[in-house]
């Protein structure tokens, strides 16, 4: 998989079908689709995956458990992923931290040891990145790959589209755009990605995005109708 410059000198995978066996990863992510892809990659690598769907849930988990690696999305429903990363990075003996986002990022977010732009990398690159971090490589450059991760789960995709539909008109435009952009890239939907990119902070382009989400839900046999601006979802 092509990686962003400078090139990563990732370690060769160990001679095993389960190179991450025994490791526990925590993903802090509100997208079910992204979590399902990570679950499959962890399952195929021998690792265990735990999920927190926001900042508060992640803090509660980290007070009780110590994962081997933490993956944190930058856009979370109850706070900034960057703040969680910075707080976690300041703790002694903390685990390696991987930042994630569908919108990209200039350089490494504060506190992150590596950054992955959605869609997530393929299985071998994911395994190699985790192993590199576990071996003490610090401040790895961003990974912007094109190799295909496991195919998107239709039910997870449908769930995320419903969530996006409910957020329209209720959440900040930039947050919605980031969520939908990551979803679109992970499901290889360039038209939806374009609509998400064009969504303005004050809701410009929302009608187009709403219609596109509705059409995709309809094609899946989902009768959910995205709420109009100012109308609370049931």
C-alpha positions as a printed NumPy array, in Angstrom:
array([[  0.   ,   0.   ,   0.   ],
       [  1.432,   3.405,  -0.908],
       [  2.189,   5.404,   2.21 ],
       [  2.594,   9.122,   2.642],
       [  6.115,  10.512,   2.58 ],
       [  8.429,  10.02 ,   4.319],
       [  8.164,   6.282,   3.767],
       [  7.591,   4.116,   6.813],
       [ 10.207,   1.499,   7.612],
       [  7.674,  -0.825,   9.184],
       [  8.908,  -4.067,  10.74 ],
       [  8.356,  -7.351,   8.965],
       [  5.428,  -9.284,  10.368],
       [  6.27 , -12.14 ,  12.669],
       [  6.074, -15.634,  11.262],
       [  2.547, -16.276,  12.439],
       [ -0.974, -15.935,  11.129],
       [ -1.879, -13.986,  14.285],
       [  0.842, -11.318,  14.654],
       [ -1.131,  -9.303,  17.227],
       [ -2.116, -12.254,  19.407],
       [ -2.518, -11.313,  23.066],
       [ -2.914,  -7.575,  22.439],
       [ -5.974,  -5.547,  23.433],
       [ -6.838,  -2.45 ,  21.411],
       [ -9.276,   0.258,  22.47 ],
       [-11.012,   2.204,  19.702],
       [-12.722,   5.483,  20.593],
       [-15.082,   5.951,  17.669],
       [-18.783,   6.679,  17.092],
       [-18.927,   5.115,  13.621],
       [-20.161,   1.552,  13.73 ],
       [-18.762,   0.943,  10.241],
       [-15.22 ,   1.898,  11.251],
       [-15.471,  -0.182,  14.421],
       [-16.672,  -3.205,  12.466],
       [-13.726,  -2.951,  10.059],
       [-11.341,  -2.713,  13.016],
       [-13.062,  -5.65 ,  14.717],
       [-12.519,  -7.835,  11.657],
       [ -8.865,  -6.816,  11.33 ],
       [ -8.248,  -7.47 ,  15.015],
       [-10.022, -10.81 ,  14.781],
       [ -7.842, -11.841,  11.832],
       [ -4.724, -10.69 ,  13.71 ],
       [ -5.384, -12.361,  17.058],
       [ -6.041,  -9.105,  18.93 ],
       [ -8.99 ,  -8.194,  21.126],
       [-10.908,  -4.974,  20.412],
       [-12.785,  -2.859,  22.943],
       [-14.93 ,   0.102,  21.922],
       [-15.852,   3.428,  23.508],
       [-18.263,   5.585,  21.509],
       [-17.152,   8.919,  22.96 ],
       [-14.775,  10.795,  25.239],
       [-16.667,  10.084,  28.474],
       [-16.909,   6.355,  27.775],
       [-13.208,   6.246,  26.89 ],
       [-12.176,   7.988,  30.108],
       [-14.304,   5.578,  32.139],
       [-12.738,   2.592,  30.363],
       [ -9.193,   3.886,  30.808],
       [ -9.743,   4.353,  34.547],
       [-10.304,   0.601,  34.869],
       [ -8.352,  -1.033,  32.057],
       [ -5.05 ,  -0.622,  30.273],
       [ -5.176,  -1.408,  26.55 ],
       [ -2.005,  -2.093,  24.585],
       [ -2.867,   0.444,  21.86 ],
       [ -5.545,   3.162,  21.683],
       [ -7.119,   4.401,  18.445],
       [ -8.969,   7.722,  18.776],
       [-11.136,   9.443,  16.182],
       [-10.699,  13.218,  16.136],
       [-14.418,  13.972,  15.794],
       [-16.417,  12.535,  18.696],
       [-20.001,  13.358,  19.705],
       [-19.164,  14.569,  23.218],
       [-15.76 ,  16.188,  22.792],
       [-12.566,  16.53 ,  20.805],
       [-10.459,  13.478,  20.204],
       [ -7.382,  15.718,  20.28 ],
       [ -8.093,  16.64 ,  23.904],
       [ -8.403,  12.989,  24.9  ],
       [ -5.143,  12.159,  23.117],
       [ -3.277,  15.016,  24.799],
       [ -4.531,  13.99 ,  28.25 ],
       [ -3.678,  10.334,  27.684],
       [ -0.234,  11.173,  26.276],
       [  0.647,  13.07 ,  29.47 ],
       [  0.127,   9.994,  31.646],
       [  3.185,   7.924,  32.643],
       [  3.414,   4.507,  31.067],
       [  0.621,   5.275,  28.648],
       [ -0.085,   3.047,  25.611],
       [  0.721,   4.06 ,  22.018],
       [ -1.933,   6.326,  20.484],
       [ -3.19 ,   6.309,  16.886],
       [ -5.312,   9.235,  15.709],
       [ -7.962,   8.711,  13.018],
       [-10.097,  11.   ,  10.869],
       [-11.895,  11.095,   7.549],
       [-10.884,  14.711,   7.021],
       [ -7.124,  14.301,   7.246],
       [ -4.781,  16.292,   9.457],
       [ -1.704,  18.442,   8.948],
       [  0.993,  16.495,  10.755],
       [  0.422,  14.447,  13.881],
       [ -2.283,  15.584,  16.325],
       [ -0.878,  16.5  ,  19.739],
       [ -0.277,  13.353,  21.757],
       [ -0.603,  10.924,  18.848],
       [  2.178,   8.538,  17.872],
       [  0.675,   7.873,  14.442],
       [ -2.23 ,   9.082,  12.328],
       [ -4.465,   7.142,   9.933],
       [ -6.716,   8.872,   7.434],
       [ -9.893,   6.971,   6.622],
       [-10.471,   4.64 ,   4.899],
       [ -8.428,   2.466,   7.208],
       [ -5.334,   0.757,   5.768],
       [ -5.297,  -2.837,   4.611],
       [ -4.77 ,  -5.678,   7.061],
       [ -1.   ,  -6.118,   6.635],
       [ -0.306,  -2.39 ,   7.012],
       [ -2.553,  -2.188,  10.06 ],
       [ -0.693,  -5.088,  11.672],
       [  2.701,  -3.587,  10.835],
       [  1.735,  -0.181,  12.249],
       [  0.562,  -1.668,  15.552],
       [  3.728,  -3.757,  15.835],
       [  5.912,  -0.727,  15.099],
       [  4.242,   1.247,  17.874],
       [  4.541,  -1.655,  20.288],
       [  8.255,  -1.824,  19.536],
       [  8.706,   1.754,  20.651],
       [  8.749,   3.654,  17.387],
       [  7.551,   7.172,  18.268],
       [  5.991,   9.87 ,  16.099],
       [  5.367,   7.785,  12.994],
       [  4.253,   9.877,  10.013],
       [  0.686,   9.859,   8.781],
       [ -0.523,   6.808,   6.913],
       [ -2.704,   7.606,   3.902],
       [ -3.156,   4.32 ,   2.144],
       [ -5.154,   2.953,  -0.744],
       [ -5.066,  -0.782,   0.021],
       [ -8.502,  -2.145,   0.759],
       [ -9.491,  -3.071,   4.318],
       [-12.202,  -5.704,   4.81 ],
       [-15.368,  -4.826,   2.835],
       [-17.885,  -2.635,   4.682],
       [-20.601,  -4.407,   6.631],
       [-24.015,  -3.459,   5.143],
       [-25.767,  -3.325,   8.517],
       [-23.024,  -1.154,  10.016],
       [-23.167,   1.141,   6.985],
       [-26.942,   1.41 ,   7.31 ],
       [-26.643,   2.209,  11.003],
       [-24.127,   4.984,  10.314],
       [-26.291,   6.455,   7.553],
       [-29.227,   6.582,   9.968],
       [-27.021,   8.327,  12.509],
       [-25.892,  10.843,   9.885],
       [-29.51 ,  11.493,   8.904],
       [-30.427,  12.264,  12.501],
       [-27.479,  14.638,  12.905],
       [-28.403,  16.82 ,   9.914],
       [-29.705,  20.168,  11.118],
       [-28.916,  19.333,  14.749],
       [-25.121,  19.198,  14.923],
       [-22.367,  21.555,  13.82 ],
       [-21.819,  21.364,  10.069],
       [-18.121,  20.55 ,  10.411],
       [-18.83 ,  17.632,  12.759],
       [-21.46 ,  16.213,  10.392],
       [-19.157,  16.694,   7.405],
       [-16.328,  14.839,   9.146],
       [-18.565,  11.935,  10.148],
       [-20.089,  11.544,   6.682],
       [-16.756,  12.005,   4.909],
       [-15.175,   9.197,   6.914],
       [-18.222,   7.036,   6.241],
       [-18.143,   7.804,   2.509],
       [-14.452,   7.051,   2.154],
       [-14.742,   3.84 ,   4.141],
       [-17.606,   2.652,   1.909],
       [-15.965,   3.846,  -1.348],
       [-18.718,   6.374,  -2.122],
       [-17.059,   9.356,  -3.877],
       [-20.355,  11.134,  -4.573],
       [-21.283,  11.125,  -0.887],
       [-17.737,  12.212,  -0.004],
       [-18.069,  15.178,  -2.374],
       [-21.365,  16.218,  -0.788],
       [-19.844,  15.982,   2.694],
       [-16.848,  18.072,   1.639],
       [-19.176,  20.766,   0.265],
       [-21.213,  21.013,   3.479],
       [-20.668,  24.458,   4.978],
       [-20.407,  25.275,   8.709],
       [-23.79 ,  27.028,   8.6  ],
       [-25.505,  24.195,   6.76 ],
       [-24.782,  25.194,   3.173],
       [-25.266,  22.147,   0.963],
       [-27.33 ,  20.329,   3.588],
       [-30.304,  19.715,   1.279],
       [-28.091,  17.872,  -1.206],
       [-26.458,  15.786,   1.504],
       [-29.827,  14.979,   3.089],
       [-31.189,  13.744,  -0.231],
       [-28.145,  11.597,  -0.922],
       [-28.33 ,   9.952,   2.492],
       [-32.066,   9.368,   2.055],
       [-31.529,   7.742,  -1.345],
       [-28.925,   5.372,   0.052],
       [-31.134,   4.386,   2.964],
       [-34.015,   3.844,   0.561],
       [-31.857,   1.597,  -1.627],
       [-31.153,  -0.469,   1.493],
       [-34.862,  -0.81 ,   2.162],
       [-34.733,   1.625,   5.07 ],
       [-37.739,   3.894,   5.455],
       [-35.994,   6.358,   7.771],
       [-36.58 ,   9.939,   6.623],
       [-33.869,  12.433,   7.608],
       [-35.329,  15.186,   9.834],
       [-35.665,  18.723,   8.524],
       [-33.536,  21.479,  10.09 ],
       [-34.834,  22.467,  13.511],
       [-36.948,  19.324,  13.893],
       [-35.879,  17.032,  16.706],
       [-35.445,  13.401,  15.78 ],
       [-37.82 ,  11.056,  17.627]])
